[in-house]
Amino acid sequence: MSVNSTKNQLSFLASFVASYQHYIQGKITNPAALDKDYEQIDPDDLDEMDIQW
């Protein structure tokens, strides 16, 4: 295993751990990204989900 490969894998692992910690703590790093997700939801679909629950 090369040094560069090991560095890449450790970097990936570190970013995964940081993301998991933020998830557990309830921190959102980019709230604008969530807004874009919510804008894609059709209000009729939300009503349908409420009815089903």
Secondary structure, 3 states (H helix, E strand, C coil): CCHHHHHHHHHHHHHHHHHHHHHHHCCCCCHHHHHHHHHCCCHHHHHHHHHHC
